[in-house]
Amino acid sequence: MWDHIKLADIYCRLSDEEKKHGNESESITNQRAIIRDYCEKHDIIIVKEFVDDGYSGGNFERPG
């Protein structure tokens, strides 16, 4: 049996329903926690994190 190293990039984005709280929306904070928990439980190493905080997925004028 082969051992495989599992790598992942994670992507979090703002939900339209979420209001901003402080520097980062609760939606982003919750998504990050859920993804990190999943990766930890499945031995997945997070390589890079991408965040579109403040920009909804429906906004095509967002950076990047």
PDBQT receptor file of N, H, CA, C and O in Angstrom, charges set to zero:
ATOM      1  N   MET A   1       0.842  -1.187   0.000  1.00  0.00    +0.000 N 
ATOM      2  CA  MET A   1       0.000   0.000   0.000  1.00  0.00    +0.000 C 
ATOM      3  C   MET A   1       0.883   1.244   0.000  1.00  0.00    +0.000 C 
ATOM      4  O   MET A   1       1.885   1.303   0.712  1.00  0.00    +0.000 OA
ATOM      5  N   TRP A   2       0.509   2.222  -0.791  1.00  0.00    +0.000 N 
ATOM      6  H   TRP A   2      -0.306   2.175  -1.369  1.00  0.00    +0.000 HD
ATOM      7  CA  TRP A   2       1.263   3.457  -0.904  1.00  0.00    +0.000 C 
ATOM      8  C   TRP A   2       0.723   4.499   0.061  1.00  0.00    +0.000 C 
ATOM      9  O   TRP A   2      -0.485   4.610   0.269  1.00  0.00    +0.000 OA
ATOM     10  N   ASP A   3       1.632   5.253   0.643  1.00  0.00    +0.000 N 
ATOM     11  H   ASP A   3       2.613   5.163   0.474  1.00  0.00    +0.000 HD
ATOM     12  CA  ASP A   3       1.240   6.406   1.443  1.00  0.00    +0.000 C 
ATOM     13  C   ASP A   3       1.265   7.625   0.541  1.00  0.00    +0.000 C 
ATOM     14  O   ASP A   3       2.237   7.863  -0.176  1.00  0.00    +0.000 OA
ATOM     15  N   HIS A   4       0.201   8.384   0.584  1.00  0.00    +0.000 N 
ATOM     16  H   HIS A   4      -0.589   8.190   1.166  1.00  0.00    +0.000 HD
ATOM     17  CA  HIS A   4       0.106   9.585  -0.241  1.00  0.00    +0.000 C 
ATOM     18  C   HIS A   4       0.009  10.812   0.651  1.00  0.00    +0.000 C 
ATOM     19  O   HIS A   4      -0.677  10.800   1.673  1.00  0.00    +0.000 OA
ATOM     20  N   ILE A   5       0.694  11.856   0.258  1.00  0.00    +0.000 N 
ATOM     21  H   ILE A   5       1.251  11.866  -0.572  1.00  0.00    +0.000 HD
ATOM     22  CA  ILE A   5       0.566  13.132   0.930  1.00  0.00    +0.000 C 
ATOM     23  C   ILE A   5      -0.533  13.896   0.207  1.00  0.00    +0.000 C 
ATOM     24  O   ILE A   5      -0.487  14.062  -1.012  1.00  0.00    +0.000 OA
ATOM     25  N   LYS A   6      -1.523  14.359   0.965  1.00  0.00    +0.000 N 
ATOM     26  H   LYS A   6      -1.560  14.224   1.955  1.00  0.00    +0.000 HD
ATOM     27  CA  LYS A   6      -2.635  15.096   0.379  1.00  0.00    +0.000 C 
ATOM     28  C   LYS A   6      -2.445  16.578   0.669  1.00  0.00    +0.000 C 
ATOM     29  O   LYS A   6      -2.347  16.995   1.823  1.00  0.00    +0.000 OA
ATOM     30  N   LEU A   7      -2.395  17.365  -0.405  1.00  0.00    +0.000 N 
ATOM     31  H   LEU A   7      -2.474  17.026  -1.342  1.00  0.00    +0.000 HD
ATOM     32  CA  LEU A   7      -2.218  18.810  -0.301  1.00  0.00    +0.000 C 
ATOM     33  C   LEU A   7      -3.459  19.506  -0.840  1.00  0.00    +0.000 C 
ATOM     34  O   LEU A   7      -4.141  18.984  -1.722  1.00  0.00    +0.000 OA
ATOM     35  N   ALA A   8      -3.749  20.692  -0.301  1.00  0.00    +0.000 N 
ATOM     36  H   ALA A   8      -3.196  21.115   0.416  1.00  0.00    +0.000 HD
ATOM     37  CA  ALA A   8      -4.906  21.437  -0.779  1.00  0.00    +0.000 C 
ATOM     38  C   ALA A   8      -4.688  22.930  -0.610  1.00  0.00    +0.000 C 
ATOM     39  O   ALA A   8      -4.019  23.380   0.320  1.00  0.00    +0.000 OA
ATOM     40  N   ASP A   9      -5.266  23.681  -1.524  1.00  0.00    +0.000 N 
ATOM     41  H   ASP A   9      -5.810  23.315  -2.280  1.00  0.00    +0.000 HD
ATOM     42  CA  ASP A   9      -5.437  25.116  -1.353  1.00  0.00    +0.000 C 
ATOM     43  C   ASP A   9      -6.875  25.290  -0.893  1.00  0.00    +0.000 C 
ATOM     44  O   ASP A   9      -7.754  24.532  -1.302  1.00  0.00    +0.000 OA
ATOM     45  N   ILE A  10      -7.122  26.285  -0.043  1.00  0.00    +0.000 N 
ATOM     46  H   ILE A  10      -6.408  26.901   0.290  1.00  0.00    +0.000 HD
ATOM     47  CA  ILE A  10      -8.498  26.522   0.380  1.00  0.00    +0.000 C 
ATOM     48  C   ILE A  10      -8.948  27.894  -0.096  1.00  0.00    +0.000 C 
ATOM     49  O   ILE A  10      -8.152  28.826  -0.206  1.00  0.00    +0.000 OA
ATOM     50  N   TYR A  11     -10.243  27.994  -0.375  1.00  0.00    +0.000 N 
ATOM     51  H   TYR A  11     -10.889  27.236  -0.285  1.00  0.00    +0.000 HD
ATOM     52  CA  TYR A  11     -10.828  29.233  -0.885  1.00  0.00    +0.000 C 
ATOM     53  C   TYR A  11     -12.086  29.543  -0.084  1.00  0.00    +0.000 C 
ATOM     54  O   TYR A  11     -12.992  28.715   0.008  1.00  0.00    +0.000 OA
ATOM     55  N   CYS A  12     -12.136  30.730   0.491  1.00  0.00    +0.000 N 
ATOM     56  H   CYS A  12     -11.399  31.403   0.416  1.00  0.00    +0.000 HD
ATOM     57  CA  CYS A  12     -13.298  31.184   1.253  1.00  0.00    +0.000 C 
ATOM     58  C   CYS A  12     -13.792  32.478   0.623  1.00  0.00    +0.000 C 
ATOM     59  O   CYS A  12     -12.999  33.311   0.186  1.00  0.00    +0.000 OA
ATOM     60  N   ARG A  13     -15.118  32.636   0.582  1.00  0.00    +0.000 N 
ATOM     61  H   ARG A  13     -15.763  31.958   0.937  1.00  0.00    +0.000 HD
ATOM     62  CA  ARG A  13     -15.648  33.889   0.042  1.00  0.00    +0.000 C 
ATOM     63  C   ARG A  13     -16.829  34.360   0.868  1.00  0.00    +0.000 C 
ATOM     64  O   ARG A  13     -17.444  33.576   1.592  1.00  0.00    +0.000 OA
ATOM     65  N   LEU A  14     -17.138  35.615   0.760  1.00  0.00    +0.000 N 
ATOM     66  H   LEU A  14     -16.639  36.251   0.172  1.00  0.00    +0.000 HD
ATOM     67  CA  LEU A  14     -18.207  36.264   1.501  1.00  0.00    +0.000 C 
ATOM     68  C   LEU A  14     -19.565  35.777   1.027  1.00  0.00    +0.000 C 
ATOM     69  O   LEU A  14     -19.799  35.645  -0.174  1.00  0.00    +0.000 OA
ATOM     70  N   SER A  15     -20.459  35.510   1.970  1.00  0.00    +0.000 N 
ATOM     71  H   SER A  15     -20.269  35.618   2.946  1.00  0.00    +0.000 HD
ATOM     72  CA  SER A  15     -21.843  35.191   1.670  1.00  0.00    +0.000 C 
ATOM     73  C   SER A  15     -22.643  36.486   1.668  1.00  0.00    +0.000 C 
ATOM     74  O   SER A  15     -22.438  37.328   2.543  1.00  0.00    +0.000 OA
ATOM     75  N   ASP A  16     -23.554  36.670   0.705  1.00  0.00    +0.000 N 
ATOM     76  H   ASP A  16     -23.721  35.986  -0.005  1.00  0.00    +0.000 HD
ATOM     77  CA  ASP A  16     -24.382  37.881   0.636  1.00  0.00    +0.000 C 
ATOM     78  C   ASP A  16     -25.202  38.100   1.899  1.00  0.00    +0.000 C 
ATOM     79  O   ASP A  16     -25.487  39.243   2.257  1.00  0.00    +0.000 OA
ATOM     80  N   GLU A  17     -25.585  37.020   2.580  1.00  0.00    +0.000 N 
ATOM     81  H   GLU A  17     -25.353  36.092   2.289  1.00  0.00    +0.000 HD
ATOM     82  CA  GLU A  17     -26.440  37.135   3.750  1.00  0.00    +0.000 C 
ATOM     83  C   GLU A  17     -25.680  37.603   4.994  1.00  0.00    +0.000 C 
ATOM     84  O   GLU A  17     -26.286  38.063   5.962  1.00  0.00    +0.000 OA
ATOM     85  N   GLU A  18     -24.374  37.486   4.962  1.00  0.00    +0.000 N 
ATOM     86  H   GLU A  18     -23.882  37.113   4.176  1.00  0.00    +0.000 HD
ATOM     87  CA  GLU A  18     -23.575  37.836   6.135  1.00  0.00    +0.000 C 
ATOM     88  C   GLU A  18     -23.302  39.327   6.213  1.00  0.00    +0.000 C 
ATOM     89  O   GLU A  18     -23.005  39.969   5.205  1.00  0.00    +0.000 OA
ATOM     90  N   LYS A  19     -23.404  39.860   7.395  1.00  0.00    +0.000 N 
ATOM     91  H   LYS A  19     -23.646  39.338   8.213  1.00  0.00    +0.000 HD
ATOM     92  CA  LYS A  19     -23.019  41.255   7.624  1.00  0.00    +0.000 C 
ATOM     93  C   LYS A  19     -21.584  41.260   8.133  1.00  0.00    +0.000 C 
ATOM     94  O   LYS A  19     -21.123  40.282   8.722  1.00  0.00    +0.000 OA
ATOM     95  N   LYS A  20     -20.900  42.340   7.909  1.00  0.00    +0.000 N 
ATOM     96  H   LYS A  20     -21.275  43.134   7.431  1.00  0.00    +0.000 HD
ATOM     97  CA  LYS A  20     -19.509  42.446   8.348  1.00  0.00    +0.000 C 
ATOM     98  C   LYS A  20     -19.430  42.652   9.860  1.00  0.00    +0.000 C 
ATOM     99  O   LYS A  20     -20.220  43.396  10.442  1.00  0.00    +0.000 OA
ATOM    100  N   HIS A  21     -18.471  41.984  10.478  1.00  0.00    +0.000 N 
ATOM    101  H   HIS A  21     -17.829  41.380  10.006  1.00  0.00    +0.000 HD
ATOM    102  CA  HIS A  21     -18.214  42.128  11.911  1.00  0.00    +0.000 C 
ATOM    103  C   HIS A  21     -16.709  42.286  12.084  1.00  0.00    +0.000 C 
ATOM    104  O   HIS A  21     -15.963  41.320  11.923  1.00  0.00    +0.000 OA
ATOM    105  N   GLY A  22     -16.267  43.468  12.403  1.00  0.00    +0.000 N 
ATOM    106  H   GLY A  22     -16.873  44.253  12.534  1.00  0.00    +0.000 HD
ATOM    107  CA  GLY A  22     -14.832  43.686  12.583  1.00  0.00    +0.000 C 
ATOM    108  C   GLY A  22     -14.118  43.677  11.257  1.00  0.00    +0.000 C 
ATOM    109  O   GLY A  22     -14.613  44.227  10.273  1.00  0.00    +0.000 OA
ATOM    110  N   ASN A  23     -12.936  43.044  11.220  1.00  0.00    +0.000 N 
ATOM    111  H   ASN A  23     -12.533  42.597  12.019  1.00  0.00    +0.000 HD
ATOM    112  CA  ASN A  23     -12.114  43.029  10.010  1.00  0.00    +0.000 C 
ATOM    113  C   ASN A  23     -12.483  41.925   9.037  1.00  0.00    +0.000 C 
ATOM    114  O   ASN A  23     -12.094  41.972   7.870  1.00  0.00    +0.000 OA
ATOM    115  N   GLU A  24     -13.228  40.935   9.500  1.00  0.00    +0.000 N 
ATOM    116  H   GLU A  24     -13.544  40.897  10.448  1.00  0.00    +0.000 HD
ATOM    117  CA  GLU A  24     -13.511  39.787   8.648  1.00  0.00    +0.000 C 
ATOM    118  C   GLU A  24     -14.931  39.316   8.917  1.00  0.00    +0.000 C 
ATOM    119  O   GLU A  24     -15.367  39.305  10.069  1.00  0.00    +0.000 OA
ATOM    120  N   SER A  25     -15.661  38.927   7.878  1.00  0.00    +0.000 N 
ATOM    121  H   SER A  25     -15.307  38.936   6.942  1.00  0.00    +0.000 HD
ATOM    122  CA  SER A  25     -17.036  38.485   8.073  1.00  0.00    +0.000 C 
ATOM    123  C   SER A  25     -17.082  37.168   8.835  1.00  0.00    +0.000 C 
ATOM    124  O   SER A  25     -16.131  36.387   8.808  1.00  0.00    +0.000 OA
ATOM    125  N   GLU A  26     -18.201  36.933   9.513  1.00  0.00    +0.000 N 
ATOM    126  H   GLU A  26     -18.974  37.568   9.535  1.00  0.00    +0.000 HD
ATOM    127  CA  GLU A  26     -18.383  35.660  10.217  1.00  0.00    +0.000 C 
ATOM    128  C   GLU A  26     -18.384  34.509   9.226  1.00  0.00    +0.000 C 
ATOM    129  O   GLU A  26     -17.920  33.414   9.543  1.00  0.00    +0.000 OA
ATOM    130  N   SER A  27     -18.902  34.751   8.025  1.00  0.00    +0.000 N 
ATOM    131  H   SER A  27     -19.278  35.640   7.767  1.00  0.00    +0.000 HD
ATOM    132  CA  SER A  27     -18.947  33.712   7.003  1.00  0.00    +0.000 C 
ATOM    133  C   SER A  27     -17.543  33.198   6.686  1.00  0.00    +0.000 C 
ATOM    134  O   SER A  27     -17.321  31.989   6.622  1.00  0.00    +0.000 OA
ATOM    135  N   ILE A  28     -16.611  34.102   6.491  1.00  0.00    +0.000 N 
ATOM    136  H   ILE A  28     -16.791  35.084   6.543  1.00  0.00    +0.000 HD
ATOM    137  CA  ILE A  28     -15.228  33.715   6.183  1.00  0.00    +0.000 C 
ATOM    138  C   ILE A  28     -14.631  32.953   7.361  1.00  0.00    +0.000 C 
ATOM    139  O   ILE A  28     -13.996  31.916   7.175  1.00  0.00    +0.000 OA
ATOM    140  N   THR A  29     -14.831  33.461   8.560  1.00  0.00    +0.000 N 
ATOM    141  H   THR A  29     -15.347  34.304   8.712  1.00  0.00    +0.000 HD
ATOM    142  CA  THR A  29     -14.295  32.818   9.759  1.00  0.00    +0.000 C 
ATOM    143  C   THR A  29     -14.847  31.403   9.900  1.00  0.00    +0.000 C 
ATOM    144  O   THR A  29     -14.100  30.470  10.194  1.00  0.00    +0.000 OA
ATOM    145  N   ASN A  30     -16.148  31.240   9.693  1.00  0.00    +0.000 N 
ATOM    146  H   ASN A  30     -16.756  31.998   9.454  1.00  0.00    +0.000 HD
ATOM    147  CA  ASN A  30     -16.780  29.919   9.808  1.00  0.00    +0.000 C 
ATOM    148  C   ASN A  30     -16.314  28.970   8.713  1.00  0.00    +0.000 C 
ATOM    149  O   ASN A  30     -16.035  27.801   8.983  1.00  0.00    +0.000 OA
ATOM    150  N   GLN A  31     -16.225  29.460   7.479  1.00  0.00    +0.000 N 
ATOM    151  H   GLN A  31     -16.451  30.409   7.259  1.00  0.00    +0.000 HD
ATOM    152  CA  GLN A  31     -15.754  28.618   6.376  1.00  0.00    +0.000 C 
ATOM    153  C   GLN A  31     -14.335  28.120   6.646  1.00  0.00    +0.000 C 
ATOM    154  O   GLN A  31     -14.028  26.944   6.456  1.00  0.00    +0.000 OA
ATOM    155  N   ARG A  32     -13.488  29.030   7.088  1.00  0.00    +0.000 N 
ATOM    156  H   ARG A  32     -13.738  29.986   7.242  1.00  0.00    +0.000 HD
ATOM    157  CA  ARG A  32     -12.090  28.677   7.370  1.00  0.00    +0.000 C 
ATOM    158  C   ARG A  32     -12.030  27.579   8.448  1.00  0.00    +0.000 C 
ATOM    159  O   ARG A  32     -11.282  26.611   8.308  1.00  0.00    +0.000 OA
ATOM    160  N   ALA A  33     -12.809  27.734   9.505  1.00  0.00    +0.000 N 
ATOM    161  H   ALA A  33     -13.416  28.520   9.618  1.00  0.00    +0.000 HD
ATOM    162  CA  ALA A  33     -12.806  26.747  10.595  1.00  0.00    +0.000 C 
ATOM    163  C   ALA A  33     -13.286  25.385  10.112  1.00  0.00    +0.000 C 
ATOM    164  O   ALA A  33     -12.696  24.362  10.461  1.00  0.00    +0.000 OA
ATOM    165  N   ILE A  34     -14.349  25.359   9.314  1.00  0.00    +0.000 N 
ATOM    166  H   ILE A  34     -14.829  26.190   9.031  1.00  0.00    +0.000 HD
ATOM    167  CA  ILE A  34     -14.892  24.099   8.799  1.00  0.00    +0.000 C 
ATOM    168  C   ILE A  34     -13.882  23.406   7.889  1.00  0.00    +0.000 C 
ATOM    169  O   ILE A  34     -13.664  22.199   7.997  1.00  0.00    +0.000 OA
ATOM    170  N   ILE A  35     -13.265  24.179   6.991  1.00  0.00    +0.000 N 
ATOM    171  H   ILE A  35     -13.442  25.159   6.904  1.00  0.00    +0.000 HD
ATOM    172  CA  ILE A  35     -12.298  23.604   6.049  1.00  0.00    +0.000 C 
ATOM    173  C   ILE A  35     -11.059  23.090   6.781  1.00  0.00    +0.000 C 
ATOM    174  O   ILE A  35     -10.578  21.994   6.494  1.00  0.00    +0.000 OA
ATOM    175  N   ARG A  36     -10.548  23.870   7.717  1.00  0.00    +0.000 N 
ATOM    176  H   ARG A  36     -10.939  24.760   7.951  1.00  0.00    +0.000 HD
ATOM    177  CA  ARG A  36      -9.357  23.445   8.466  1.00  0.00    +0.000 C 
ATOM    178  C   ARG A  36      -9.642  22.193   9.286  1.00  0.00    +0.000 C 
ATOM    179  O   ARG A  36      -8.798  21.301   9.374  1.00  0.00    +0.000 OA
ATOM    180  N   ASP A  37     -10.825  22.123   9.886  1.00  0.00    +0.000 N 
ATOM    181  H   ASP A  37     -11.511  22.848   9.815  1.00  0.00    +0.000 HD
ATOM    182  CA  ASP A  37     -11.216  20.950  10.659  1.00  0.00    +0.000 C 
ATOM    183  C   ASP A  37     -11.284  19.713   9.757  1.00  0.00    +0.000 C 
ATOM    184  O   ASP A  37     -10.789  18.646  10.119  1.00  0.00    +0.000 OA
ATOM    185  N   TYR A  38     -11.895  19.864   8.594  1.00  0.00    +0.000 N 
ATOM    186  H   TYR A  38     -12.297  20.730   8.300  1.00  0.00    +0.000 HD
ATOM    187  CA  TYR A  38     -11.991  18.752   7.640  1.00  0.00    +0.000 C 
ATOM    188  C   TYR A  38     -10.595  18.275   7.226  1.00  0.00    +0.000 C 
ATOM    189  O   TYR A  38     -10.309  17.078   7.235  1.00  0.00    +0.000 OA
ATOM    190  N   CYS A  39      -9.745  19.218   6.869  1.00  0.00    +0.000 N 
ATOM    191  H   CYS A  39      -9.978  20.191   6.862  1.00  0.00    +0.000 HD
ATOM    192  CA  CYS A  39      -8.390  18.869   6.434  1.00  0.00    +0.000 C 
ATOM    193  C   CYS A  39      -7.618  18.151   7.542  1.00  0.00    +0.000 C 
ATOM    194  O   CYS A  39      -6.913  17.175   7.284  1.00  0.00    +0.000 OA
ATOM    195  N   GLU A  40      -7.755  18.636   8.761  1.00  0.00    +0.000 N 
ATOM    196  H   GLU A  40      -8.328  19.429   8.970  1.00  0.00    +0.000 HD
ATOM    197  CA  GLU A  40      -7.063  17.999   9.883  1.00  0.00    +0.000 C 
ATOM    198  C   GLU A  40      -7.542  16.562  10.079  1.00  0.00    +0.000 C 
ATOM    199  O   GLU A  40      -6.731  15.662  10.299  1.00  0.00    +0.000 OA
ATOM    200  N   LYS A  41      -8.845  16.346  10.001  1.00  0.00    +0.000 N 
ATOM    201  H   LYS A  41      -9.503  17.077   9.822  1.00  0.00    +0.000 HD
ATOM    202  CA  LYS A  41      -9.417  15.009  10.198  1.00  0.00    +0.000 C 
ATOM    203  C   LYS A  41      -9.041  14.046   9.084  1.00  0.00    +0.000 C 
ATOM    204  O   LYS A  41      -9.024  12.832   9.291  1.00  0.00    +0.000 OA
ATOM    205  N   HIS A  42      -8.739  14.576   7.902  1.00  0.00    +0.000 N 
ATOM    206  H   HIS A  42      -8.754  15.561   7.733  1.00  0.00    +0.000 HD
ATOM    207  CA  HIS A  42      -8.427  13.729   6.746  1.00  0.00    +0.000 C 
ATOM    208  C   HIS A  42      -6.950  13.800   6.343  1.00  0.00    +0.000 C 
ATOM    209  O   HIS A  42      -6.585  13.420   5.231  1.00  0.00    +0.000 OA
ATOM    210  N   ASP A  43      -6.107  14.290   7.255  1.00  0.00    +0.000 N 
ATOM    211  H   ASP A  43      -6.403  14.599   8.159  1.00  0.00    +0.000 HD
ATOM    212  CA  ASP A  43      -4.660  14.366   7.014  1.00  0.00    +0.000 C 
ATOM    213  C   ASP A  43      -4.309  15.089   5.716  1.00  0.00    +0.000 C 
ATOM    214  O   ASP A  43      -3.456  14.642   4.949  1.00  0.00    +0.000 OA
ATOM    215  N   ILE A  44      -4.976  16.204   5.488  1.00  0.00    +0.000 N 
ATOM    216  H   ILE A  44      -5.668  16.567   6.111  1.00  0.00    +0.000 HD
ATOM    217  CA  ILE A  44      -4.722  17.029   4.310  1.00  0.00    +0.000 C 
ATOM    218  C   ILE A  44      -3.930  18.255   4.754  1.00  0.00    +0.000 C 
ATOM    219  O   ILE A  44      -4.315  18.943   5.699  1.00  0.00    +0.000 OA
ATOM    220  N   ILE A  45      -2.832  18.519   4.074  1.00  0.00    +0.000 N 
ATOM    221  H   ILE A  45      -2.519  17.960   3.306  1.00  0.00    +0.000 HD
ATOM    222  CA  ILE A  45      -1.989  19.669   4.390  1.00  0.00    +0.000 C 
ATOM    223  C   ILE A  45      -2.451  20.864   3.561  1.00  0.00    +0.000 C 
ATOM    224  O   ILE A  45      -2.514  20.789   2.334  1.00  0.00    +0.000 OA
ATOM    225  N   ILE A  46      -2.773  21.965   4.235  1.00  0.00    +0.000 N 
ATOM    226  H   ILE A  46      -2.722  22.027   5.232  1.00  0.00    +0.000 HD
ATOM    227  CA  ILE A  46      -3.188  23.187   3.541  1.00  0.00    +0.000 C 
ATOM    228  C   ILE A  46      -1.931  23.932   3.093  1.00  0.00    +0.000 C 
ATOM    229  O   ILE A  46      -1.084  24.295   3.910  1.00  0.00    +0.000 OA
ATOM    230  N   VAL A  47      -1.826  24.151   1.788  1.00  0.00    +0.000 N 
ATOM    231  H   VAL A  47      -2.514  23.856   1.125  1.00  0.00    +0.000 HD
ATOM    232  CA  VAL A  47      -0.661  24.800   1.201  1.00  0.00    +0.000 C 
ATOM    233  C   VAL A  47      -0.848  26.313   1.158  1.00  0.00    +0.000 C 
ATOM    234  O   VAL A  47       0.045  27.070   1.539  1.00  0.00    +0.000 OA
ATOM    235  N   LYS A  48      -2.012  26.742   0.692  1.00  0.00    +0.000 N 
ATOM    236  H   LYS A  48      -2.738  26.127   0.383  1.00  0.00    +0.000 HD
ATOM    237  CA  LYS A  48      -2.273  28.172   0.531  1.00  0.00    +0.000 C 
ATOM    238  C   LYS A  48      -3.751  28.448   0.764  1.00  0.00    +0.000 C 
ATOM    239  O   LYS A  48      -4.607  27.593   0.537  1.00  0.00    +0.000 OA
ATOM    240  N   GLU A  49      -4.025  29.651   1.219  1.00  0.00    +0.000 N 
ATOM    241  H   GLU A  49      -3.330  30.346   1.403  1.00  0.00    +0.000 HD
ATOM    242  CA  GLU A  49      -5.403  30.061   1.489  1.00  0.00    +0.000 C 
ATOM    243  C   GLU A  49      -5.745  31.293   0.668  1.00  0.00    +0.000 C 
ATOM    244  O   GLU A  49      -4.979  32.255   0.617  1.00  0.00    +0.000 OA
ATOM    245  N   PHE A  50      -6.901  31.250   0.029  1.00  0.00    +0.000 N 
ATOM    246  H   PHE A  50      -7.524  30.468   0.070  1.00  0.00    +0.000 HD
ATOM    247  CA  PHE A  50      -7.402  32.374  -0.754  1.00  0.00    +0.000 C 
ATOM    248  C   PHE A  50      -8.700  32.847  -0.119  1.00  0.00    +0.000 C 
ATOM    249  O   PHE A  50      -9.554  32.032   0.231  1.00  0.00    +0.000 OA
ATOM    250  N   VAL A  51      -8.854  34.169   0.033  1.00  0.00    +0.000 N 
ATOM    251  H   VAL A  51      -8.160  34.831  -0.252  1.00  0.00    +0.000 HD
ATOM    252  CA  VAL A  51     -10.043  34.716   0.675  1.00  0.00    +0.000 C 
ATOM    253  C   VAL A  51     -10.555  35.909  -0.129  1.00  0.00    +0.000 C 
ATOM    254  O   VAL A  51      -9.802  36.831  -0.443  1.00  0.00    +0.000 OA
ATOM    255  N   ASP A  52     -11.847  35.876  -0.457  1.00  0.00    +0.000 N 
ATOM    256  H   ASP A  52     -12.459  35.127  -0.203  1.00  0.00    +0.000 HD
ATOM    257  CA  ASP A  52     -12.530  37.014  -1.077  1.00  0.00    +0.000 C 
ATOM    258  C   ASP A  52     -13.463  37.609  -0.027  1.00  0.00    +0.000 C 
ATOM    259  O   ASP A  52     -14.681  37.474  -0.138  1.00  0.00    +0.000 OA
ATOM    260  N   ASP A  53     -12.912  38.261   0.980  1.00  0.00    +0.000 N 
ATOM    261  H   ASP A  53     -11.923  38.371   1.070  1.00  0.00    +0.000 HD
ATOM    262  CA  ASP A  53     -13.736  38.867   2.023  1.00  0.00    +0.000 C 
ATOM    263  C   ASP A  53     -14.152  40.251   1.566  1.00  0.00    +0.000 C 
ATOM    264  O   ASP A  53     -13.318  41.059   1.156  1.00  0.00    +0.000 OA
ATOM    265  N   GLY A  54     -15.427  40.515   1.638  1.00  0.00    +0.000 N 
ATOM    266  H   GLY A  54     -16.104  39.858   1.971  1.00  0.00    +0.000 HD
ATOM    267  CA  GLY A  54     -15.946  41.809   1.200  1.00  0.00    +0.000 C 
ATOM    268  C   GLY A  54     -16.443  41.782  -0.234  1.00  0.00    +0.000 C 
ATOM    269  O   GLY A  54     -16.963  42.786  -0.722  1.00  0.00    +0.000 OA
ATOM    270  N   TYR A  55     -16.295  40.655  -0.922  1.00  0.00    +0.000 N 
ATOM    271  H   TYR A  55     -15.873  39.840  -0.526  1.00  0.00    +0.000 HD
ATOM    272  CA  TYR A  55     -16.731  40.522  -2.311  1.00  0.00    +0.000 C 
ATOM    273  C   TYR A  55     -17.580  39.273  -2.469  1.00  0.00    +0.000 C 
ATOM    274  O   TYR A  55     -17.096  38.161  -2.259  1.00  0.00    +0.000 OA
ATOM    275  N   SER A  56     -18.827  39.446  -2.833  1.00  0.00    +0.000 N 
ATOM    276  H   SER A  56     -19.220  40.349  -3.003  1.00  0.00    +0.000 HD
ATOM    277  CA  SER A  56     -19.728  38.336  -3.063  1.00  0.00    +0.000 C 
ATOM    278  C   SER A  56     -19.350  37.622  -4.352  1.00  0.00    +0.000 C 
ATOM    279  O   SER A  56     -18.762  38.233  -5.244  1.00  0.00    +0.000 OA
ATOM    280  N   GLY A  57     -19.678  36.340  -4.466  1.00  0.00    +0.000 N 
ATOM    281  H   GLY A  57     -20.155  35.844  -3.741  1.00  0.00    +0.000 HD
ATOM    282  CA  GLY A  57     -19.442  35.591  -5.687  1.00  0.00    +0.000 C 
ATOM    283  C   GLY A  57     -20.269  36.131  -6.854  1.00  0.00    +0.000 C 
ATOM    284  O   GLY A  57     -19.926  35.904  -8.015  1.00  0.00    +0.000 OA
ATOM    285  N   GLY A  58     -21.358  36.847  -6.551  1.00  0.00    +0.000 N 
ATOM    286  H   GLY A  58     -21.636  37.031  -5.609  1.00  0.00    +0.000 HD
ATOM    287  CA  GLY A  58     -22.188  37.462  -7.592  1.00  0.00    +0.000 C 
ATOM    288  C   GLY A  58     -21.623  38.771  -8.114  1.00  0.00    +0.000 C 
ATOM    289  O   GLY A  58     -22.143  39.324  -9.083  1.00  0.00    +0.000 OA
ATOM    290  N   ASN A  59     -20.569  39.275  -7.492  1.00  0.00    +0.000 N 
ATOM    291  H   ASN A  59     -20.146  38.826  -6.705  1.00  0.00    +0.000 HD
ATOM    292  CA  ASN A  59     -19.941  40.515  -7.918  1.00  0.00    +0.000 C 
ATOM    293  C   ASN A  59     -18.790  40.192  -8.864  1.00  0.00    +0.000 C 
ATOM    294  O   ASN A  59     -17.748  39.702  -8.428  1.00  0.00    +0.000 OA
ATOM    295  N   PHE A  60     -18.968  40.461 -10.142  1.00  0.00    +0.000 N 
ATOM    296  H   PHE A  60     -19.814  40.860 -10.496  1.00  0.00    +0.000 HD
ATOM    297  CA  PHE A  60     -17.925  40.146 -11.119  1.00  0.00    +0.000 C 
ATOM    298  C   PHE A  60     -16.858  41.231 -11.211  1.00  0.00    +0.000 C 
ATOM    299  O   PHE A  60     -15.932  41.114 -12.013  1.00  0.00    +0.000 OA
ATOM    300  N   GLU A  61     -16.971  42.277 -10.410  1.00  0.00    +0.000 N 
ATOM    301  H   GLU A  61     -17.723  42.372  -9.758  1.00  0.00    +0.000 HD
ATOM    302  CA  GLU A  61     -16.006  43.363 -10.393  1.00  0.00    +0.000 C 
ATOM    303  C   GLU A  61     -15.034  43.210  -9.223  1.00  0.00    +0.000 C 
ATOM    304  O   GLU A  61     -14.387  44.179  -8.827  1.00  0.00    +0.000 OA
ATOM    305  N   ARG A  62     -14.927  42.010  -8.672  1.00  0.00    +0.000 N 
ATOM    306  H   ARG A  62     -15.452  41.222  -8.993  1.00  0.00    +0.000 HD
ATOM    307  CA  ARG A  62     -14.037  41.803  -7.537  1.00  0.00    +0.000 C 
ATOM    308  C   ARG A  62     -12.608  41.574  -8.032  1.00  0.00    +0.000 C 
ATOM    309  O   ARG A  62     -12.405  41.114  -9.156  1.00  0.00    +0.000 OA
ATOM    310  N   PRO A  63     -11.618  41.895  -7.193  1.00  0.00    +0.000 N 
ATOM    311  CA  PRO A  63     -10.224  41.720  -7.623  1.00  0.00    +0.000 C 
ATOM    312  C   PRO A  63      -9.848  40.238  -7.719  1.00  0.00    +0.000 C 
ATOM    313  O   PRO A  63     -10.432  39.391  -7.042  1.00  0.00    +0.000 OA
ATOM    314  N   GLY A  64      -8.882  39.949  -8.556  1.00  0.00    +0.000 N 
ATOM    315  H   GLY A  64      -8.408  40.637  -9.105  1.00  0.00    +0.000 HD
ATOM    316  CA  GLY A  64      -8.344  38.596  -8.682  1.00  0.00    +0.000 C 
ATOM    317  C   GLY A  64      -9.322  37.655  -9.267  1.00  0.00    +0.000 C 
ATOM    318  O   GLY A  64      -9.017  36.475  -9.438  1.00  0.00    +0.000 OA
TER     319      GLY A  64
